[in-house]
Amino acid sequence: MTAGIRVFWGAPPTERSEAEFLAQLKEDLTRREVPALILANYFTASSSRQVDFFIITETHACHVELKSYPPLLIGGTNGPWSVRRGDGTLEEIDRRNPYTQASTCKMAISDDMSAIAKQDGSVPQPVPGREFYRQIDSVICIFPRLDHQSQVPDDYKVRTMGYAQLIGFLTAPGHHPGWSANHWTALVGMLGLADAGKPPSPEPAKTAAQDWVRSYLRSFRDFYSRELHELIPLPLMTDDGRLPASGLLNALQQHQHVQLAGPSGTGKTHLARHLLASIPDGPLVPILIEGTMYEGRLSPLLDRAVAAFTTASPRDLQLAAAIGGQTILLMVDGFNECPQALQERLLRDLSSFCRRSQAVTLITTQVSITMPENLSGTVMRIGTLTAEDRQAILSSYGAPEITRMCEPFMTAYELAIAAECAGELFGAVTRASLFSAFVRRRLRTGAHPAHTRGALRQLALAMDAELAASLPIDQAERTVEQYLADHSAPRDVLDEALDSSITASRPGRVTFSHELLGRFLAAEALLLNNRDLPSLLGALRRPRHEDLAPIAIDLESDVTRAGGLLSGLADWRLYAQATRRIRASHDTRCTPGRAPAPPSGDARAGQRDIHSPSRIPALCDRRARTLGG
């Protein structure tokens, strides 16, 4: 190998620590008169693994996984590593396991070397039955130093050391495959790396990275556009007024962080997924994660999100996008569904990720969030649907004729399921009767719909107790199994409940296909589990059940108990809701050309009492004004 240091890279290092490491490495090797070939910041041809550095001297070939961590570390060959602080506490590092990263990259480098050996018979081969990875070293380098009290893996597969130790390691003889300069040049050519000592030009590495990102985008769009109902433009508002339909995409393309806020069911996720599925090739490369799946570490969510569409890691995707001048767009769907105790930690992780990667965020949430300074941006809200918006939504589902019946429904999701259940809606339809019809319709093809509904109620109660929108799969199964035991229900109800279209499966977790379904089933369960009025009132007064009270009153068929709930909860909004419902019932019965089904039994008695249009609206109006409505 000729004297001097030669560097080839896929792109100049974007991380400050990597640039500083490379500059210091060149200086130290030059001072020690150790010629070296350094391959930096590139993707392997096999598996598209991102390599920080592959350093070749005359007597040593060593892969380096660079980590800019605090010096005192605790970690193993699996799972996250942690930093030991001055007070003795451990703080988890939110990144993939470094040992696994280094080992995987070492194998990918070995595969690339095998590809060169197959093309050139002069390349020295390993002994039969061995691979090239046995002829190179792999090191996790903690830059700038590793504290001697650290407890981290250091074995024959992967060494762990600080920068000073690495310099000594590289300048001493080590593993080397015996390749000549020409063989290494062939590897550089196969990888399409650029000579760092020459002016940049449109190199093959950039084209390869762009092709790889395009492949990821094709798979991403194909997946998220499947069974995605057509987009009806919704009123998108900021403090400055209504935005045009293109307002959300324009803000993101200008690298603004965006919160998309609005009550459950208003269409935030639908709008955001349409945007991601149709986003044009250009400055943004999307990654989608769900708030309900966050368990304290961001990296597993990123890994799963990216692994669905490519074999490479999120960092690989970020670096490939950076080569093409593109930016990661990280969407967090349902921030409010992240367990409340973990929400601050999720914000810290997002802040850290964006600080390192310069990513842009799109966050859907029920209420706007106070963001870290580097994530502050635009808050957009889904506004109130106009009559034209409602008509357009129902028409898109082929049910424009039920528009008058749907006046109580405020959200796009409620209108969507009303359209699905159009044939089962009669008279004055409430949110509770709508959700009940929807659940009944979705479960009726099963062998045990009543037991399945009961099991789903227990799942909803379990999530309610955890203040979470999802449960680990084993906890969900135990919850359903307990219901089966308590009610002597058939065993196959477990499969019916967890495989129904009411629920949705995520990696290792179970949730409802929409959180409103879970809240409706939780309200049903509260009514069934609290037969006496005082205990029901006590349950509904809990802060976490504020959203269940309107559903419970709609579900209550006993007029006396319904009146008792209204009085006991003393909420003017509930009285106003009752007023609207009663008037809607009266308007429906008085609508020419529509003959509602005749009431029977207790329903007729109830109509003589609470449904009397001459009495209750005035009483509810007066009570609402008294309470401040």
Number of C-alpha atoms within 10 A of each C-alpha: 12 11 10 13 18 15 18 22 23 29 23 16 17 14 13 10 15 20 13 13 19 16 11 13 17 18 13 14 18 15 9 10 13 18 19 25 21 23 25 26 23 28 28 19 19 16 18 20 23 26 26 21 23 22 19 22 21 19 16 21 25 23 26 25 24 22 17 16 16 17 19 20 23 19 19 16 16 12 13 18 23 22 19 18 13 8 6 8 10 15 13 16 19 17 16 18 17 26 26 15 17 24 20 16 25 27 20 22 23 19 19 18 23 18 15 16 18 11 10 12 9 11 19 13 18 15 8 6 5 10 15 20 22 17 18 22 23 25 26 25 25 25 21 18 19 22 13 11 11 15 15 21 19 15 9 9 16 21 18 23 22 20 20 15 14 22 14 10 15 20 18 12 13 16 16 18 18 16 15 13 13 11 18 16 12 16 18 17 12 16 21 21 23 26 18 17 10 8 7 11 9 8 14 16 22 22 15 19 23 19 14 17 21 15 13 21 22 13 14 22 19 12 14 15 16 9 7 12 11 13 14 15 13 23 17 21 19 14 9 6 10 15 15 13 12 11 13 21 16 12 14 18 16 10 19 19 22 22 27 27 25 20 15 20 19 23 20 24 18 17 19 18 19 17 18 22 20 12 17 11 12 11 18 21 24 22 20 21 21 18 25 22 27 20 15 18 19 21 20 15 20 18 17 15 18 22 14 12 17 19 15 18 22 21 15 21 25 18 25 28 22 20 20 19 13 19 24 23 23 22 23 22 22 23 27 21 20 24 21 14 11 14 18 15 16 21 18 14 18 21 21 16 18 18 12 12 17 17 23 24 25 23 26 28 23 19 16 17 16 9 16 14 8 13 21 16 18 17 18 22 26 20 17 16 17 12 10 8 16 24 19 17 24 22 16 16 16 13 20 16 13 19 19 14 20 24 17 17 18 17 19 22 18 20 27 19 17 27 24 17 19 21 10 13 17 15 18 21 20 21 19 20 17 21 20 16 18 19 20 15 14 14 19 13 11 14 13 16 19 15 21 27 20 20 27 29 25 22 31 30 21 19 21 17 10 13 15 19 24 29 23 15 17 11 14 24 18 13 20 24 18 15 22 20 11 9 12 10 18 14 12 12 24 23 12 22 24 23 13 18 13 19 20 15 15 14 10 10 16 25 25 23 14 15 17 16 20 25 22 23 25 25 26 23 19 20 20 12 12 14 10 11 15 13 14 19 18 12 19 23 15 11 8 12 16 11 14 20 22 21 21 22 23 17 19 16 13 15 18 13 15 19 14 16 23 22 14 15 15 15 17 21 16 21 27 18 16 23 21 17 20 19 18 22 21 16 16 19 16 12 13 8 7 11 12 13 9 8 11 9 7 12 15 12 14 17 15 11 14 19 22 15 18 10 11 18 21 12 12 21 17 15 19 20 12 11 12 9 14
